[in-house]
Amino acid sequence: DAINSGDATTDGVIDALRDAMIAHGLIAAA
């Protein structure tokens, strides 16, 4: 499923992974 597709489950997983990467400094907090 696409990011921000409106699918709450998929977007929730993506958000959790993104938050984890931001917390570890792996990606910029955009």
Chimera marker file (.cmm) of the C-alpha trace (Angstrom):
<marker_set name="trace">
<marker id="1" x="0.000" y="0.000" z="0.000" r="1" g="1" b="0" radius="0.5"/>
<marker id="2" x="1.211" y="3.528" z="-0.688" r="1" g="1" b="0" radius="0.5"/>
<marker id="3" x="2.421" y="5.918" z="1.967" r="1" g="1" b="0" radius="0.5"/>
<marker id="4" x="-0.428" y="8.143" z="3.164" r="1" g="1" b="0" radius="0.5"/>
<marker id="5" x="-2.843" y="6.095" z="1.056" r="1" g="1" b="0" radius="0.5"/>
<marker id="6" x="-5.449" y="6.336" z="3.768" r="1" g="1" b="0" radius="0.5"/>
<marker id="7" x="-4.875" y="2.734" z="4.848" r="1" g="1" b="0" radius="0.5"/>
<marker id="8" x="-4.590" y="3.169" z="8.607" r="1" g="1" b="0" radius="0.5"/>
<marker id="9" x="-2.767" y="-0.110" z="9.232" r="1" g="1" b="0" radius="0.5"/>
<marker id="10" x="-0.125" y="0.346" z="6.557" r="1" g="1" b="0" radius="0.5"/>
<marker id="11" x="0.358" y="4.025" z="7.327" r="1" g="1" b="0" radius="0.5"/>
<marker id="12" x="0.657" y="3.187" z="11.026" r="1" g="1" b="0" radius="0.5"/>
<marker id="13" x="3.481" y="0.741" z="10.325" r="1" g="1" b="0" radius="0.5"/>
<marker id="14" x="5.224" y="3.244" z="8.048" r="1" g="1" b="0" radius="0.5"/>
<marker id="15" x="4.835" y="5.984" z="10.653" r="1" g="1" b="0" radius="0.5"/>
<marker id="16" x="6.295" y="3.727" z="13.354" r="1" g="1" b="0" radius="0.5"/>
<marker id="17" x="9.302" y="2.829" z="11.203" r="1" g="1" b="0" radius="0.5"/>
<marker id="18" x="9.843" y="6.463" z="10.216" r="1" g="1" b="0" radius="0.5"/>
<marker id="19" x="9.636" y="7.573" z="13.844" r="1" g="1" b="0" radius="0.5"/>
<marker id="20" x="12.199" y="4.927" z="14.803" r="1" g="1" b="0" radius="0.5"/>
<marker id="21" x="14.585" y="6.021" z="12.038" r="1" g="1" b="0" radius="0.5"/>
<marker id="22" x="14.211" y="9.665" z="13.038" r="1" g="1" b="0" radius="0.5"/>
<marker id="23" x="14.875" y="8.755" z="16.665" r="1" g="1" b="0" radius="0.5"/>
<marker id="24" x="18.097" y="7.007" z="15.626" r="1" g="1" b="0" radius="0.5"/>
<marker id="25" x="19.140" y="9.856" z="13.341" r="1" g="1" b="0" radius="0.5"/>
<marker id="26" x="19.072" y="7.664" z="10.223" r="1" g="1" b="0" radius="0.5"/>
<marker id="27" x="16.815" y="10.032" z="8.303" r="1" g="1" b="0" radius="0.5"/>
<marker id="28" x="15.964" y="13.712" z="8.621" r="1" g="1" b="0" radius="0.5"/>
<marker id="29" x="12.838" y="14.649" z="10.519" r="1" g="1" b="0" radius="0.5"/>
<marker id="30" x="10.929" y="16.174" z="7.629" r="1" g="1" b="0" radius="0.5"/>
<link id1="1" id2="2" r="1" g="1" b="0" radius="0.2"/>
<link id1="2" id2="3" r="1" g="1" b="0" radius="0.2"/>
<link id1="3" id2="4" r="1" g="1" b="0" radius="0.2"/>
<link id1="4" id2="5" r="1" g="1" b="0" radius="0.2"/>
<link id1="5" id2="6" r="1" g="1" b="0" radius="0.2"/>
<link id1="6" id2="7" r="1" g="1" b="0" radius="0.2"/>
<link id1="7" id2="8" r="1" g="1" b="0" radius="0.2"/>
<link id1="8" id2="9" r="1" g="1" b="0" radius="0.2"/>
<link id1="9" id2="10" r="1" g="1" b="0" radius="0.2"/>
<link id1="10" id2="11" r="1" g="1" b="0" radius="0.2"/>
<link id1="11" id2="12" r="1" g="1" b="0" radius="0.2"/>
<link id1="12" id2="13" r="1" g="1" b="0" radius="0.2"/>
<link id1="13" id2="14" r="1" g="1" b="0" radius="0.2"/>
<link id1="14" id2="15" r="1" g="1" b="0" radius="0.2"/>
<link id1="15" id2="16" r="1" g="1" b="0" radius="0.2"/>
<link id1="16" id2="17" r="1" g="1" b="0" radius="0.2"/>
<link id1="17" id2="18" r="1" g="1" b="0" radius="0.2"/>
<link id1="18" id2="19" r="1" g="1" b="0" radius="0.2"/>
<link id1="19" id2="20" r="1" g="1" b="0" radius="0.2"/>
<link id1="20" id2="21" r="1" g="1" b="0" radius="0.2"/>
<link id1="21" id2="22" r="1" g="1" b="0" radius="0.2"/>
<link id1="22" id2="23" r="1" g="1" b="0" radius="0.2"/>
<link id1="23" id2="24" r="1" g="1" b="0" radius="0.2"/>
<link id1="24" id2="25" r="1" g="1" b="0" radius="0.2"/>
<link id1="25" id2="26" r="1" g="1" b="0" radius="0.2"/>
<link id1="26" id2="27" r="1" g="1" b="0" radius="0.2"/>
<link id1="27" id2="28" r="1" g="1" b="0" radius="0.2"/>
<link id1="28" id2="29" r="1" g="1" b="0" radius="0.2"/>
<link id1="29" id2="30" r="1" g="1" b="0" radius="0.2"/>
</marker_set>
